[in-house]
Amino acid sequence: MLDSEEIRIKTRPSRNLFYLTVVLALVLSFWAFRNYVEADANQTRISARPVPAAPFIDPTWLDKKPMMRTSETASLGKGGTLAELLTNNGIDIITADRALDALKTMLNPRTLREGQELRLFYEWDVNASEETASFAGFDLIPAPTKRIIVRKLKDGSFQAVSASRPLTEKHFLIDTEITSSLYQSARNAGMAPSQVIELIRMYSFTVDFQREIREGDRLEVLYTRLFDPDGKQAATGKILYTGLTIKGKRQAYWHYKTRDEDKTYYLDENGNSISRLLMKTPLDGARLSSRYGLRKHPILGFTRLHRGVDFAARRGTPVFAAGDGVISALGVEGNHGKRIRINHENNYKTLYAHLNGYARGLKTGSPVTQGQVIGYVGATGLATGPHLHYEITYDDRTVNPLTIEMPILTKLEEEEKVEFDRVRQNLTRLAQDLAAGLDPLESQ
């Protein structure tokens, strides 16, 4: 017979095996709970594609019985109206007016432009033939992110509803040598005209495009385009980064949205904005036709100081306010013809002369913002042809608009620079990935 000490010795291995089994069971249970039971909301996942939106169904449409449906597309013609479009497609005037009255609760039809497409819907009973189809409504996309649906209800009236359209943002990079003009080189590389104009406006603060840009200079731009759910381009996006190398000297700027002010800037690597107090060139698509300094006047015939610069452009070309300020004079003034004078901060003043006319609503005392259209190129006063005469005065003395160093408008505080550096590094890395042929994540 075994004593108590021998019994303890013999049962110890069995007890250890039991404890080990219990521990393993607890570990496996915890692992299964984390991976199969616990909610997925606590796990971070990254997707390159947005979650598909649920189909849009207005509750009032649920009462309609099942119908067969077909559609056709029609476009708004030049000078045409939606009423004409609908009646030209066989819809009687009373029904068309009811449908348009519903649309007006969401949109002013007069804001639609030539080429706007509408899908016209026709429905018929499932037990009838398509020949019995009647007009059931229409839809249109007045803006890239918006779709408006006008639907016929059971009682014969129409209802308009708005549905959002998720857009996907895709990134693109150009890295090209400038062979002619910056505009043409950027267009040849694939940028949209509106983005190229934005790019030129950005650099108009620091670059004299007439004198400084040469063949062999280089341009880099990281930008986005927006695509609809069908994969069609819906809109141009943002310029996120740009680098312009002129005679071996590179000017690079990054897109940045501040945390507190919620404003957007283009900043250099030190956190200074590309924007200056005044623009060097306050219009697009112009040619420098006369410089600052002594010259022989083309009409008067004698030599005198030309106190500004002249930009030749087509009559009617929009002229921008070179900076924020207040209009101090607007009207006709001797040889200047129709002109505008603006007072700016820090004792700066600007003059815009030989205008064809003024932007609507402006008068002496009106505040203006940088880039705002204030007038249009003309040949009023003493002028040989349509052009803009542009002057800058500092402390009541004229200066050369193309060579004066303008004050920087925005400088980030040191705390904000930390966040900007993070954004700058991410955008630089994204540009490098695209240059290497990698496909970055799309974002909504």
Stockholm file with secondary structure:
# STOCKHOLM 1.0

chainA/1-444         MLDSEEIRIKTRPSRNLFYLTVVLALVLSFWAFRNYVEADANQTRISARPVPAAPFIDPTWLDKKPMMRTSETASLGKGGTLAELLTNNGIDIITADRALDALKTMLNPRTLREGQELRLFYEWDVNASEETASFAGFDLIPAPTKRIIVRKLKDGSFQAVSASRPLTEKHFLIDTEITSSLYQSARNAGMAPSQVIELIRMYSFTVDFQREIREGDRLEVLYTRLFDPDGKQAATGKILYTGLTIKGKRQAYWHYKTRDEDKTYYLDENGNSISRLLMKTPLDGARLSSRYGLRKHPILGFTRLHRGVDFAARRGTPVFAAGDGVISALGVEGNHGKRIRINHENNYKTLYAHLNGYARGLKTGSPVTQGQVIGYVGATGLATGPHLHYEITYDDRTVNPLTIEMPILTKLEEEEKVEFDRVRQNLTRLAQDLAAGLDPLESQ
#=GR chainA/1-444 SS CCCHHHHHHHHHHHHHHHHHHHHHHHHHHHHHIIIIISCGGGSCCCCSSCCCCCCCCCGGGGGSCCEEEEEEEEECCTTCCHHHHHHHTTCCHHHHHHHHHHHTTTCCGGGCCTTCEEEEEEEEETTSCGGGCEEEEEEEEEETTEEEEEEECTTSCEEEEEEECCCEEEEEEEEEECSSCHHHHHHHTTCCHHHHHHHHHHHTTTCCTTTTCCTTCEEEEEEEEEECTTSCEEEEEEEEEEEEEETTEEEEEEEEECSSSCCEEEECTTSBBSCBSSCSCCSSSCEEEECSEEEECTTTCSEEEECSEEEECCTTCEEECSSSEEEEEEEECGGGCEEEEEECGGGEEEEEEEEEEECTTCCTTCEECTTCEEEEEBCCSSCSSSEEEEEEEETTEEECTTTCCCCBSCBCCHHHHHHHHHHHHHHHHHHHHHHTTCCCCCBC
#=GC SS_cons         CCCHHHHHHHHHHHHHHHHHHHHHHHHHHHHHIIIIISCGGGSCCCCSSCCCCCCCCCGGGGGSCCEEEEEEEEECCTTCCHHHHHHHTTCCHHHHHHHHHHHTTTCCGGGCCTTCEEEEEEEEETTSCGGGCEEEEEEEEEETTEEEEEEECTTSCEEEEEEECCCEEEEEEEEEECSSCHHHHHHHTTCCHHHHHHHHHHHTTTCCTTTTCCTTCEEEEEEEEEECTTSCEEEEEEEEEEEEEETTEEEEEEEEECSSSCCEEEECTTSBBSCBSSCSCCSSSCEEEECSEEEECTTTCSEEEECSEEEECCTTCEEECSSSEEEEEEEECGGGCEEEEEECGGGEEEEEEEEEEECTTCCTTCEECTTCEEEEEBCCSSCSSSEEEEEEEETTEEECTTTCCCCBSCBCCHHHHHHHHHHHHHHHHHHHHHHTTCCCCCBC
//
